[in-house]
């Protein structure tokens, strides 16, 4: 588990997996923005109580900042 209280340093090719474990049913939206500005929606929809895991992903070139956006709500 990696806390997101500070930026995470990584290199191109490093693998990671995102796990979300809601304590109650909710709606969740997960978007990853790459260092080249492109964005990918990893998940959008309802989540039951319990864990959801993304596929294994890799950080890609060009070097820069990648951003992860997670929005969780009881209502859609």
Biopython code that builds the backbone (N, CA, C, O; Angstrom):
import numpy as np
from Bio.PDB.StructureBuilder import StructureBuilder

atoms = [
    (1, "UNK", "N", (0.837, -1.164, 0.000)),
    (1, "UNK", "CA", (0.000, 0.000, 0.000)),
    (1, "UNK", "C", (0.890, 1.238, 0.000)),
    (1, "UNK", "O", (1.853, 1.313, 0.763)),
    (2, "UNK", "N", (0.576, 2.193, -0.840)),
    (2, "UNK", "CA", (1.339, 3.438, -0.910)),
    (2, "UNK", "C", (0.427, 4.590, -0.515)),
    (2, "UNK", "O", (-0.575, 4.834, -1.187)),
    (3, "UNK", "N", (0.751, 5.305, 0.560)),
    (3, "UNK", "CA", (-0.067, 6.480, 0.903)),
    (3, "UNK", "C", (0.168, 7.588, -0.114)),
    (3, "UNK", "O", (1.279, 7.741, -0.622)),
    (4, "UNK", "N", (-0.860, 8.353, -0.412)),
    (4, "UNK", "CA", (-0.736, 9.425, -1.389)),
    (4, "UNK", "C", (-0.579, 10.783, -0.731)),
    (4, "UNK", "O", (-1.064, 11.788, -1.253)),
    (5, "UNK", "N", (0.096, 10.822, 0.413)),
    (5, "UNK", "CA", (0.317, 12.096, 1.082)),
    (5, "UNK", "C", (1.476, 12.871, 0.453)),
    (5, "UNK", "O", (1.670, 14.049, 0.754)),
    (6, "UNK", "N", (2.239, 12.220, -0.410)),
    (6, "UNK", "CA", (3.368, 12.857, -1.082)),
    (6, "UNK", "C", (3.511, 12.224, -2.470)),
    (6, "UNK", "O", (3.045, 11.104, -2.681)),
    (7, "UNK", "N", (4.147, 12.923, -3.421)),
    (7, "UNK", "CA", (4.366, 12.333, -4.747)),
    (7, "UNK", "C", (5.155, 11.033, -4.653)),
    (7, "UNK", "O", (6.014, 10.872, -3.786)),
    (8, "UNK", "N", (4.850, 10.114, -5.555)),
    (8, "UNK", "CA", (5.553, 8.830, -5.611)),
    (8, "UNK", "C", (6.551, 8.898, -6.753)),
    (8, "UNK", "O", (6.180, 9.205, -7.886)),
    (9, "UNK", "N", (7.802, 8.618, -6.468)),
    (9, "UNK", "CA", (8.851, 8.616, -7.485)),
    (9, "UNK", "C", (8.910, 7.247, -8.144)),
    (9, "UNK", "O", (8.878, 6.224, -7.460)),
    (10, "UNK", "N", (8.997, 7.221, -9.469)),
    (10, "UNK", "CA", (9.079, 5.966, -10.193)),
    (10, "UNK", "C", (9.780, 6.202, -11.518)),
    (10, "UNK", "O", (10.028, 7.344, -11.905)),
    (11, "UNK", "N", (10.100, 5.107, -12.217)),
    (11, "UNK", "CA", (10.764, 5.184, -13.517)),
    (11, "UNK", "C", (9.859, 4.583, -14.579)),
    (11, "UNK", "O", (8.957, 3.804, -14.269)),
    (12, "UNK", "N", (10.102, 4.946, -15.834)),
    (12, "UNK", "CA", (9.364, 4.343, -16.942)),
    (12, "UNK", "C", (9.555, 2.832, -16.875)),
    (12, "UNK", "O", (10.659, 2.348, -16.629)),
    (13, "UNK", "N", (8.487, 2.105, -17.092)),
    (13, "UNK", "CA", (8.536, 0.649, -17.046)),
    (13, "UNK", "C", (8.163, 0.062, -15.701)),
    (13, "UNK", "O", (7.884, -1.134, -15.612)),
    (14, "UNK", "N", (8.151, 0.876, -14.642)),
    (14, "UNK", "CA", (7.771, 0.369, -13.321)),
    (14, "UNK", "C", (6.289, -0.017, -13.346)),
    (14, "UNK", "O", (5.466, 0.706, -13.908)),
    (15, "UNK", "N", (5.958, -1.140, -12.744)),
    (15, "UNK", "CA", (4.586, -1.625, -12.733)),
    (15, "UNK", "C", (3.868, -1.237, -11.440)),
    (15, "UNK", "O", (4.488, -1.103, -10.385)),
    (16, "UNK", "N", (2.566, -1.061, -11.544)),
    (16, "UNK", "CA", (1.761, -0.767, -10.363)),
    (16, "UNK", "C", (0.337, -1.263, -10.588)),
    (16, "UNK", "O", (-0.081, -1.512, -11.719)),
    (17, "UNK", "N", (-0.385, -1.397, -9.501)),
    (17, "UNK", "CA", (-1.794, -1.784, -9.537)),
    (17, "UNK", "C", (-2.524, -0.929, -8.513)),
    (17, "UNK", "O", (-2.037, -0.734, -7.400)),
    (18, "UNK", "N", (-3.663, -0.433, -8.880)),
    (18, "UNK", "CA", (-4.482, 0.377, -7.992)),
    (18, "UNK", "C", (-5.551, -0.515, -7.370)),
    (18, "UNK", "O", (-6.225, -1.262, -8.080)),
    (19, "UNK", "N", (-5.710, -0.442, -6.050)),
    (19, "UNK", "CA", (-6.737, -1.204, -5.347)),
    (19, "UNK", "C", (-7.598, -0.231, -4.549)),
    (19, "UNK", "O", (-7.082, 0.591, -3.791)),
    (20, "UNK", "N", (-8.910, -0.330, -4.725)),
    (20, "UNK", "CA", (-9.857, 0.485, -3.980)),
    (20, "UNK", "C", (-10.733, -0.466, -3.183)),
    (20, "UNK", "O", (-11.291, -1.415, -3.733)),
    (21, "UNK", "N", (-10.852, -0.210, -1.889)),
    (21, "UNK", "CA", (-11.612, -1.089, -1.004)),
    (21, "UNK", "C", (-12.663, -0.276, -0.253)),
    (21, "UNK", "O", (-12.442, 0.115, 0.892)),
    (22, "UNK", "N", (-13.819, -0.017, -0.899)),
    (22, "UNK", "CA", (-14.844, 0.786, -0.228)),
    (22, "UNK", "C", (-15.480, 0.039, 0.942)),
    (22, "UNK", "O", (-15.625, -1.183, 0.903)),
    (23, "UNK", "N", (-15.850, 0.767, 1.960)),
    (23, "UNK", "CA", (-16.488, 0.184, 3.135)),
    (23, "UNK", "C", (-18.004, 0.103, 2.975)),
    (23, "UNK", "O", (-18.682, -0.511, 3.800)),
    (24, "UNK", "N", (-18.537, 0.715, 1.926)),
    (24, "UNK", "CA", (-19.965, 0.684, 1.632)),
    (24, "UNK", "C", (-20.126, 0.816, 0.116)),
    (24, "UNK", "O", (-19.215, 1.304, -0.554)),
    (25, "UNK", "N", (-21.263, 0.393, -0.437)),
    (25, "UNK", "CA", (-21.479, 0.569, -1.875)),
    (25, "UNK", "C", (-21.352, 2.043, -2.252)),
    (25, "UNK", "O", (-21.756, 2.925, -1.494)),
    (26, "UNK", "N", (-20.785, 2.299, -3.431)),
    (26, "UNK", "CA", (-20.565, 3.671, -3.873)),
    (26, "UNK", "C", (-20.417, 3.708, -5.388)),
    (26, "UNK", "O", (-20.428, 2.679, -6.062)),
    (27, "UNK", "N", (-20.278, 4.918, -5.897)),
    (27, "UNK", "CA", (-19.949, 5.120, -7.302)),
    (27, "UNK", "C", (-18.511, 5.620, -7.343)),
    (27, "UNK", "O", (-18.098, 6.422, -6.505)),
    (28, "UNK", "N", (-17.757, 5.142, -8.321)),
    (28, "UNK", "CA", (-16.331, 5.469, -8.363)),
    (28, "UNK", "C", (-15.901, 5.768, -9.791)),
    (28, "UNK", "O", (-16.319, 5.105, -10.740)),
    (29, "UNK", "N", (-15.061, 6.775, -9.916)),
    (29, "UNK", "CA", (-14.499, 7.153, -11.200)),
    (29, "UNK", "C", (-12.987, 7.245, -11.020)),
    (29, "UNK", "O", (-12.504, 7.965, -10.145)),
    (30, "UNK", "N", (-12.243, 6.517, -11.847)),
    (30, "UNK", "CA", (-10.783, 6.493, -11.757)),
    (30, "UNK", "C", (-10.221, 6.873, -13.119)),
    (30, "UNK", "O", (-10.506, 6.220, -14.122)),
    (31, "UNK", "N", (-9.413, 7.943, -13.146)),
    (31, "UNK", "CA", (-8.809, 8.422, -14.390)),
    (31, "UNK", "C", (-7.306, 8.587, -14.171)),
    (31, "UNK", "O", (-6.875, 9.137, -13.157)),
    (32, "UNK", "N", (-6.518, 8.108, -15.126)),
    (32, "UNK", "CA", (-5.066, 8.286, -15.085)),
    (32, "UNK", "C", (-4.680, 9.216, -16.226)),
    (32, "UNK", "O", (-5.048, 8.988, -17.378)),
    (33, "UNK", "N", (-3.929, 10.274, -15.893)),
    (33, "UNK", "CA", (-3.424, 11.194, -16.912)),
    (33, "UNK", "C", (-1.935, 10.946, -17.064)),
    (33, "UNK", "O", (-1.183, 11.050, -16.094)),
    (34, "UNK", "N", (-1.503, 10.616, -18.282)),
    (34, "UNK", "CA", (-0.091, 10.309, -18.523)),
    (34, "UNK", "C", (0.735, 11.584, -18.631)),
    (34, "UNK", "O", (0.195, 12.688, -18.708)),
    (35, "UNK", "N", (2.044, 11.412, -18.634)),
    (35, "UNK", "CA", (2.945, 12.571, -18.684)),
    (35, "UNK", "C", (2.847, 13.314, -20.008)),
    (35, "UNK", "O", (3.248, 14.475, -20.084)),
    (36, "UNK", "N", (2.319, 12.671, -21.065)),
    (36, "UNK", "CA", (2.162, 13.359, -22.351)),
    (36, "UNK", "C", (0.799, 14.048, -22.479)),
    (36, "UNK", "O", (0.487, 14.609, -23.530)),
    (37, "UNK", "N", (-0.024, 14.009, -21.405)),
    (37, "UNK", "CA", (-1.299, 14.706, -21.389)),
    (37, "UNK", "C", (-2.499, 13.846, -21.727)),
    (37, "UNK", "O", (-3.635, 14.277, -21.527)),
    (38, "UNK", "N", (-2.280, 12.642, -22.234)),
    (38, "UNK", "CA", (-3.391, 11.746, -22.537)),
    (38, "UNK", "C", (-4.034, 11.236, -21.256)),
    (38, "UNK", "O", (-3.377, 11.134, -20.221)),
    (39, "UNK", "N", (-5.324, 10.915, -21.331)),
    (39, "UNK", "CA", (-6.035, 10.422, -20.152)),
    (39, "UNK", "C", (-6.768, 9.131, -20.492)),
    (39, "UNK", "O", (-7.252, 8.951, -21.609)),
    (40, "UNK", "N", (-6.840, 8.237, -19.510)),
    (40, "UNK", "CA", (-7.527, 6.959, -19.665)),
    (40, "UNK", "C", (-8.461, 6.775, -18.476)),
    (40, "UNK", "O", (-8.046, 6.928, -17.327)),
    (41, "UNK", "N", (-9.721, 6.445, -18.750)),
    (41, "UNK", "CA", (-10.665, 6.125, -17.683)),
    (41, "UNK", "C", (-10.479, 4.647, -17.350)),
    (41, "UNK", "O", (-10.733, 3.778, -18.185)),
    (42, "UNK", "N", (-10.034, 4.368, -16.126)),
    (42, "UNK", "CA", (-9.829, 2.981, -15.711)),
    (42, "UNK", "C", (-11.113, 2.351, -15.202)),
    (42, "UNK", "O", (-11.343, 1.155, -15.379)),
    (43, "UNK", "N", (-11.944, 3.162, -14.570)),
    (43, "UNK", "CA", (-13.184, 2.631, -14.019)),
    (43, "UNK", "C", (-14.187, 3.763, -13.900)),
    (43, "UNK", "O", (-13.833, 4.885, -13.536)),
    (44, "UNK", "N", (-15.442, 3.463, -14.208)),
    (44, "UNK", "CA", (-16.526, 4.430, -14.025)),
    (44, "UNK", "C", (-17.796, 3.632, -13.774)),
    (44, "UNK", "O", (-18.302, 2.961, -14.674)),
    (45, "UNK", "N", (-18.307, 3.705, -12.554)),
    (45, "UNK", "CA", (-19.533, 2.993, -12.259)),
    (45, "UNK", "C", (-19.673, 2.647, -10.796)),
    (45, "UNK", "O", (-18.943, 3.151, -9.942)),
    (46, "UNK", "N", (-20.628, 1.777, -10.527)),
    (46, "UNK", "CA", (-20.915, 1.372, -9.153)),
    (46, "UNK", "C", (-19.866, 0.388, -8.645)),
    (46, "UNK", "O", (-19.355, -0.445, -9.394)),
    (47, "UNK", "N", (-19.560, 0.505, -7.365)),
    (47, "UNK", "CA", (-18.679, -0.452, -6.681)),
    (47, "UNK", "C", (-19.433, -0.996, -5.480)),
    (47, "UNK", "O", (-20.026, -0.239, -4.711)),
    (48, "UNK", "N", (-19.408, -2.295, -5.328)),
    (48, "UNK", "CA", (-19.995, -2.913, -4.142)),
    (48, "UNK", "C", (-18.981, -2.831, -3.008)),
    (48, "UNK", "O", (-17.810, -2.522, -3.229)),
    (49, "UNK", "N", (-19.436, -3.108, -1.809)),
    (49, "UNK", "CA", (-18.507, -3.179, -0.676)),
    (49, "UNK", "C", (-17.497, -4.282, -0.990)),
    (49, "UNK", "O", (-17.880, -5.377, -1.403)),
    (50, "UNK", "N", (-16.234, -4.000, -0.800)),
    (50, "UNK", "CA", (-15.172, -4.957, -1.129)),
    (50, "UNK", "C", (-14.191, -4.344, -2.099)),
    (50, "UNK", "O", (-14.378, -3.209, -2.535)),
    (51, "UNK", "N", (-13.163, -5.065, -2.438)),
    (51, "UNK", "CA", (-12.047, -4.504, -3.207)),
    (51, "UNK", "C", (-12.267, -4.570, -4.716)),
    (51, "UNK", "O", (-12.856, -5.519, -5.234)),
    (52, "UNK", "N", (-11.782, -3.539, -5.408)),
    (52, "UNK", "CA", (-11.669, -3.488, -6.857)),
    (52, "UNK", "C", (-10.197, -3.294, -7.152)),
    (52, "UNK", "O", (-9.535, -2.500, -6.483)),
    (53, "UNK", "N", (-9.674, -3.997, -8.133)),
    (53, "UNK", "CA", (-8.262, -3.849, -8.498)),
    (53, "UNK", "C", (-8.158, -3.572, -9.991)),
    (53, "UNK", "O", (-8.846, -4.190, -10.803)),
    (54, "UNK", "N", (-7.293, -2.640, -10.334)),
    (54, "UNK", "CA", (-7.034, -2.339, -11.737)),
    (54, "UNK", "C", (-6.156, -3.447, -12.313)),
    (54, "UNK", "O", (-5.582, -4.240, -11.567)),
    (55, "UNK", "N", (-6.055, -3.500, -13.627)),
    (55, "UNK", "CA", (-5.051, -4.394, -14.209)),
    (55, "UNK", "C", (-3.660, -3.868, -13.854)),
    (55, "UNK", "O", (-3.524, -2.720, -13.431)),
    (56, "UNK", "N", (-2.635, -4.690, -14.020)),
    (56, "UNK", "CA", (-1.260, -4.216, -13.799)),
    (56, "UNK", "C", (-0.941, -3.197, -14.889)),
    (56, "UNK", "O", (-1.136, -3.456, -16.076)),
    (57, "UNK", "N", (-0.450, -2.039, -14.464)),
    (57, "UNK", "CA", (-0.132, -0.959, -15.398)),
    (57, "UNK", "C", (1.342, -0.599, -15.283)),
    (57, "UNK", "O", (2.005, -0.953, -14.308)),
    (58, "UNK", "N", (1.849, 0.114, -16.296)),
    (58, "UNK", "CA", (3.245, 0.552, -16.296)),
    (58, "UNK", "C", (3.322, 2.050, -16.505)),
    (58, "UNK", "O", (2.534, 2.631, -17.252)),
    (59, "UNK", "N", (4.289, 2.672, -15.832)),
    (59, "UNK", "CA", (4.595, 4.067, -16.107)),
    (59, "UNK", "C", (5.283, 4.109, -17.469)),
    (59, "UNK", "O", (6.086, 3.232, -17.786)),
    (60, "UNK", "N", (4.970, 5.122, -18.272)),
    (60, "UNK", "CA", (5.490, 5.196, -19.634)),
    (60, "UNK", "C", (6.302, 6.467, -19.867)),
    (60, "UNK", "O", (6.178, 7.438, -19.120)),
    (61, "UNK", "N", (7.123, 6.454, -20.898)),
    (61, "UNK", "CA", (7.836, 7.646, -21.344)),
    (61, "UNK", "C", (6.845, 8.550, -22.057)),
    (61, "UNK", "O", (5.824, 8.046, -22.525)),
    (62, "UNK", "N", (7.072, 9.825, -22.169)),
    (62, "UNK", "CA", (8.232, 10.571, -21.732)),
    (62, "UNK", "C", (8.202, 10.822, -20.230)),
    (62, "UNK", "O", (7.136, 10.808, -19.614)),
    (63, "UNK", "N", (9.382, 11.054, -19.638)),
    (63, "UNK", "CA", (9.425, 11.350, -18.211)),
    (63, "UNK", "C", (8.606, 12.596, -17.897)),
    (63, "UNK", "O", (8.529, 13.520, -18.707)),
    (64, "UNK", "N", (8.010, 12.613, -16.744)),
    (64, "UNK", "CA", (7.206, 13.757, -16.325)),
    (64, "UNK", "C", (6.276, 13.337, -15.211)),
    (64, "UNK", "O", (6.510, 12.338, -14.532)),
    (65, "UNK", "N", (5.240, 14.092, -15.031)),
    (65, "UNK", "CA", (4.287, 13.799, -13.967)),
    (65, "UNK", "C", (3.076, 13.069, -14.526)),
    (65, "UNK", "O", (2.472, 13.509, -15.505)),
    (66, "UNK", "N", (2.732, 11.971, -13.910)),
    (66, "UNK", "CA", (1.490, 11.279, -14.212)),
    (66, "UNK", "C", (0.561, 11.540, -13.038)),
    (66, "UNK", "O", (1.006, 11.584, -11.892)),
    (67, "UNK", "N", (-0.726, 11.713, -13.313)),
    (67, "UNK", "CA", (-1.697, 12.023, -12.265)),
    (67, "UNK", "C", (-2.769, 10.960, -12.213)),
    (67, "UNK", "O", (-3.170, 10.405, -13.236)),
    (68, "UNK", "N", (-3.226, 10.685, -11.008)),
    (68, "UNK", "CA", (-4.284, 9.729, -10.766)),
    (68, "UNK", "C", (-5.430, 10.468, -10.092)),
    (68, "UNK", "O", (-5.239, 11.103, -9.055)),
    (69, "UNK", "N", (-6.610, 10.386, -10.674)),
    (69, "UNK", "CA", (-7.788, 11.058, -10.116)),
    (69, "UNK", "C", (-8.793, 9.999, -9.714)),
    (69, "UNK", "O", (-9.165, 9.153, -10.527)),
    (70, "UNK", "N", (-9.240, 10.039, -8.455)),
    (70, "UNK", "CA", (-10.236, 9.107, -7.941)),
    (70, "UNK", "C", (-11.355, 9.936, -7.330)),
    (70, "UNK", "O", (-11.125, 10.738, -6.425)),
    (71, "UNK", "N", (-12.574, 9.733, -7.837)),
    (71, "UNK", "CA", (-13.749, 10.415, -7.299)),
    (71, "UNK", "C", (-14.698, 9.327, -6.807)),
    (71, "UNK", "O", (-15.066, 8.429, -7.564)),
    (72, "UNK", "N", (-15.090, 9.408, -5.544)),
    (72, "UNK", "CA", (-15.996, 8.419, -4.946)),
    (72, "UNK", "C", (-17.168, 9.159, -4.333)),
    (72, "UNK", "O", (-16.995, 10.176, -3.661)),
    (73, "UNK", "N", (-18.377, 8.633, -4.575)),
    (73, "UNK", "CA", (-19.584, 9.268, -4.069)),
    (73, "UNK", "C", (-20.634, 8.220, -3.764)),
    (73, "UNK", "O", (-20.674, 7.174, -4.413)),
    (74, "UNK", "N", (-21.477, 8.482, -2.792)),
    (74, "UNK", "CA", (-22.604, 7.570, -2.515)),
    (74, "UNK", "C", (-23.666, 7.689, -3.589)),
    (74, "UNK", "O", (-24.416, 6.742, -3.828)),
    (75, "UNK", "N", (-23.741, 8.855, -4.249)),
    (75, "UNK", "CA", (-24.698, 9.089, -5.343)),
    (75, "UNK", "C", (-23.938, 9.228, -6.646)),
    (75, "UNK", "O", (-22.792, 9.675, -6.661)),
    (76, "UNK", "N", (-24.589, 8.837, -7.759)),
    (76, "UNK", "CA", (-23.888, 8.951, -9.055)),
    (76, "UNK", "C", (-23.946, 10.343, -9.625)),
    (76, "UNK", "O", (-23.405, 10.592, -10.702)),
]
sb = StructureBuilder()
sb.init_structure("model")
sb.init_model(0)
sb.init_chain("A")
sb.init_seg("    ")
for serial, (resi, resn, name, xyz) in enumerate(atoms, 1):
    if name == "N":
        sb.init_residue(resn, " ", resi, " ")
    sb.init_atom(name, np.array(xyz, "f"), 0.0, 1.0, " ", f" {name:<3s}", serial, name[0])
structure = sb.get_structure()
